[in-house]
Structure formats: C-alpha cells, structure tokens
Amino acid sequence: MTAKIIDGKAFAADVRARVAEQVAAMKAAHGITPGLAVVLVGEDPASQVYVRSKGEKTREVGMNSFEYKLPADVPEAELYALIDKLNADPQVHGILCQFPVPPHLSERDIIARISAEKDVDGLSVINAGRLATGQKAMVSCTPLGCLMMLRDERGDLSGLDAVVIGRSNLVGKPMGQLLLRDNCTVTMTHSRTRDLAEAIRRADIVVAAVGVPEMVKGDWIKPGATVIDVGMNRLPPEEEGGKGRLVGDVDFAAAKEVAGAITPVPGGVGPMTIACLLANTLTATCRANGLPEPEGLTA
Ligand SMILES: Nc1nc2c(c(=O)[nH]1)N[C@@H](CN(C=O)c1ccc(C(=O)N[C@@H](CCC(=O)O)C(=O)O)cc1)CN2
C-alpha cells in the first residue's frame, strides 16, 4: 500500500482562500477589517523569513498587517509597552511575538503580557486552560492545522486511537486536547515512554512532534493509519557551505509504504501554521465584535 500524500501547501492555500472570503464578507456587512500585529525582536534569519511571509499572507487575505521590528537588545519594558499599546488598540485583533526571542527576554512572560483575546498563537495559560476545560479558546496554530487535516482525511474522529509523540506546550499538549475533544482515545507519549513502537502500532492516528529526525520507523505504523509529521529537522549539510536536508520526525520513505495517508516535510504541516494564524485572527475579530464564529476555521 502506498499512502496518500497530504498536500499541506494546497490545504493551506484553501484555508487562506476561505479566510479571504469571510474577511470580504465581514468588511461588506460590518465595515470591520481584521488586523494582525507581529512583533519581531532581533535579526534571526529564519524568523525574518517567517515574519515577512506572515505580513504578505495577512495582506493577501484582506487583513491589516502591523509589523514591528525591535533591536535584539530592546529592554523588556519597551517590548511590554508596545504589547500594552497593541492590547488597547481596537484596530488590532491578533498579536504575536515571533519566537525565539533573545535570551534576556522570557517567552513565557511575553505570552502572558498579550491579552488572551488577542493571543492568536493560542499559547497563553488562559487559552491553554480554556482548551483543556472545553471552553472557547484561541488554539495554537500548528495543532489546529493538524486537526483540520485529520478531519478532512478521516471525517468523524470519534473512537479512533490517536498517539501524540511529544508533550510541548506549542504542539503536543494542545494536540492531545484537540483530539480528546474530537472523541479520540488519546495516548500521550514522550522521551520516557517505555515502548513507543508498541503504542504507535495500535494507533489509527499518529502525530509526531518530538524534534528527532526520522525517529518513527515505518514498521511501527499500523497499516492504513494517518500520519501527521510536525517535525522540522535540518540534517547536517552533505557538502561544505551547503544547506542540510529538511526531514520530519517520521521515516517518510518507509512510513508511506504502510500508512493510509501521511504529511511530507517540507510541504505538510508547516504551511498550515501561517494559514491557521490568519484563521485565528479572523476568529478573534469575530469574538471581539460579537459576530458568529467563522465557518470551518475553528476547532
Ligand atoms: N510566535 C511563534 N513563533 C514561532 C512559531 C509560531 O507558531 N508562533 N512557529 C515557528 C516558525 N513558523 C511560524 O512562525 C513557521 C515555521 C515553518 C513554516 C513552514 O512553512 N515550513 C516549511 C519549510 C520551510 C523551510 O524550508 O525552511 C514546511 O514545513 O514546508 C511556517 C511557519 C517558530 N516560531
């Protein structure tokens, strides 16, 4: 059996098109334009690329993009003053600070400073708590993207056995909560799990978010399972000065011979992160204005 390869680029383009449609309808009916503020501290090259892409895609769907570039040595108080200003600005419906930040700043404190209603990364303790207790939350973008792909692939997820590998606040924990909310039987696994292969062999759904290149082997996958690979691991370059190959947490070549469907790396989950950021910004705008939730774009 050769798995269906889930095309994350096409999926993300479809999500962005649906966001754009609903943004246009919101403007026409209510005169409201969603606004996303992105804060970049320092000059990390990868972060610059992501922030540029976020700005471009925000404008493409018809939203306002507000970009702030702060020097790497910006004092904490200055960053917080900016966040406070954005929290109070009615034109801004979503705020995020691009991570990683320089070491004198605390990601946890930055997240806590952003209003929970505008926390479109869904990383605050308030949003994590709301998700865990079944309340309306802003949901972290990468797991939201994984959930959208899983629902599209499997339909109703009720009763399916799902294994999440990794327990990060950004992906693993919210992913587990989302799958539980969709009535999966969820097994959370991590570096101390005794027999990971055995847990994965029982799973209809595998979400790998562990950050170890090609750790999940093909013969661990249950035939027909849906495999979502969140890993983005850069291998050492084969030649000097070159760029190493990007691989996921799953041995893709072997797993695709067994799985029913699988996401590639690159071109799988990655593009969904920014698409879901736009979906979350639209959701935050709807909630701020007492409008119904956007269709098909929330958890
Ligand atoms: N505040 C946040 N910071 C960071 C997040 C985040 O969600 N919120 N995630 C990452 C960076 N990121 C978005 O910000 C991001 C990473 C990767 C991709 C992506 O499309 N990747 C491509 C491959 C790109 C390559 O070749 O290098 C893919 O997987 O196909 C999009 C967004 C850290 N910081």
The ligand as a Tripos MOL2 file, in Angstrom:
@<TRIPOS>MOLECULE
LIG
   34    36     1     0     0
SMALL
NO_CHARGES

@<TRIPOS>ATOM
      1 N1          5.1830   33.0760   17.7850 N.pl3     1 LIG1
      2 C1          5.5200   31.9830   17.0630 C.ar      1 LIG1
      3 N2          6.8040   31.7290   16.7880 N.ar      1 LIG1
      4 C2          7.1020   30.6130   16.0720 C.ar      1 LIG1
      5 C3          6.0850   29.7490   15.5770 C.ar      1 LIG1
      6 C4          4.7590   30.0580   15.8900 C.ar      1 LIG1
      7 O1          3.7910   29.3170   15.5270 O.2       1 LIG1
      8 N3          4.4950   31.1870   16.6290 N.ar      1 LIG1
      9 N4          6.4280   28.6630   14.7460 N.pl3     1 LIG1
     10 C5          7.7610   28.5640   14.1980 C.3       1 LIG1
     11 C6          8.0080   29.3380   12.9370 C.3       1 LIG1
     12 N5          6.8660   29.3990   11.9950 N.am      1 LIG1
     13 C7          5.9530   30.3700   12.1810 C.2       1 LIG1
     14 O2          6.1050   31.3000   12.9070 O.2       1 LIG1
     15 C8          6.8380   28.5640   10.8290 C.ar      1 LIG1
     16 C9          7.7420   27.5380   10.6520 C.ar      1 LIG1
     17 C10         7.7300   26.7870    9.4690 C.ar      1 LIG1
     18 C11         6.8350   27.0510    8.4520 C.ar      1 LIG1
     19 C12         6.8600   26.3140    7.1560 C.2       1 LIG1
     20 O3          6.0090   26.5390    6.3130 O.2       1 LIG1
     21 N6          7.8700   25.4510    6.9280 N.am      1 LIG1
     22 C13         8.1010   24.8290    5.6510 C.3       1 LIG1
     23 C14         9.5990   24.6050    5.4270 C.3       1 LIG1
     24 C15        10.3920   25.8630    5.4610 C.3       1 LIG1
     25 C16        11.8750   25.6140    5.1390 C.2       1 LIG1
     26 O4         12.1550   25.0710    4.0930 O.co2     1 LIG1
     27 O5         12.6990   26.0240    5.9730 O.co2     1 LIG1
     28 C17         7.4160   23.4630    5.5620 C.2       1 LIG1
     29 O6          7.3230   22.7640    6.5960 O.co2     1 LIG1
     30 O7          7.0190   23.1000    4.4710 O.co2     1 LIG1
     31 C18         5.9310   28.0730    8.6370 C.ar      1 LIG1
     32 C19         5.9360   28.8180    9.8160 C.ar      1 LIG1
     33 C20         8.7710   29.0740   15.2160 C.3       1 LIG1
     34 N7          8.4000   30.3170   15.7730 N.pl3     1 LIG1
@<TRIPOS>BOND
     1     1     2 1
     2     2     3 ar
     3     2     8 ar
     4     3     4 ar
     5     4     5 ar
     6     4    34 1
     7     5     6 ar
     8     5     9 1
     9     6     7 2
    10     6     8 ar
    11     9    10 1
    12    10    11 1
    13    10    33 1
    14    11    12 1
    15    12    13 1
    16    12    15 1
    17    13    14 2
    18    15    16 ar
    19    15    32 ar
    20    16    17 ar
    21    17    18 ar
    22    18    19 1
    23    18    31 ar
    24    19    20 2
    25    19    21 1
    26    21    22 1
    27    22    23 1
    28    22    28 1
    29    23    24 1
    30    24    25 1
    31    25    26 2
    32    25    27 1
    33    28    29 2
    34    28    30 1
    35    31    32 ar
    36    33    34 1
@<TRIPOS>SUBSTRUCTURE
     1 LIG1         1 GROUP 0 **** ****
